[in-house]
Amino acid sequence: MIGVTSNRNTMAENKVKSGKEILDDFFKEISSIENVDKTIANSLAELYTNGKLTDKNVANELQKIRTENGNKN
């Protein structure tokens, strides 16, 4: 019986996260990743949280950030 109890604890500790859980965790922590621009990280996290993380919206956000920083490219 002891072995079965240990097995259950091990299985609970090794729970596999869903893709959504992994993404949720990533976007919660993105701004704290070393060498990641905070403005870009926050913009991406906001798009993700609002369900608007698409290639078009990311491109628009990056262009907006470039314009705000004085880089017209």
N, C-alpha and C positions, 0 to 999 in steps of 0.2 A: 504494500500500500504506500509506503514511503516513496518508492520509485515513481509511482503514478502521480503523486502530489508534486514531486520535483519536476516531472515532465510538464505538468500543466503550468507551473510557474515559468519554466523555460519558454514554453510556447507563447505565453502572454508577453514576456519580455522581448521576444523576437517577432512581434507582430509586424507584418509587412504593411507599409503605408500605401495608400492609394495614390494615384497620380495627382489628384486634387490636393491631397494632404501635403505631398512633396512640394507642389507649386505654392500652396498657401504659406508653408514654412519658408520657402525661398524668397518670396516677395515680402514677407515680414522682415527678413534679415538682410535684404539686398543692399540697403544703404550702409550697413555696418561691414560689408566686405571690403577688405583692404584694396586700395588703388581703384575703387569704383567711384566715379563722379557722383556726388550726393544729389545734385539736381536731376541728372539723368535717372538715377536709381529711384528717386521719389516719384518722378513722372511715370516711369514704367510700373511701379508699385500701384500708383493711383489708377492707371489704365487697367491693370489686372483686377484690382478691387472693384472697379466699376463695370467689369465685364466688357471692356472695350479695347483689349489688347490685341489689335490687328496690325498687320504690316503697314497699312495706310495710316492708322492713328499713331503708330510709333514713328513713322517717317515725318508726319506733321509735327509731333512733339519735338523731335530732334531739330527740325528746321526752326521751330519757334525758339528753342533754346539757343541755337546758333545766332539767330537774329538778335535776341536779347543780349547776347554776349558780344555783339558787334561784328560777328563773322558772317558775311553774306553768302558763303559757299554752301 
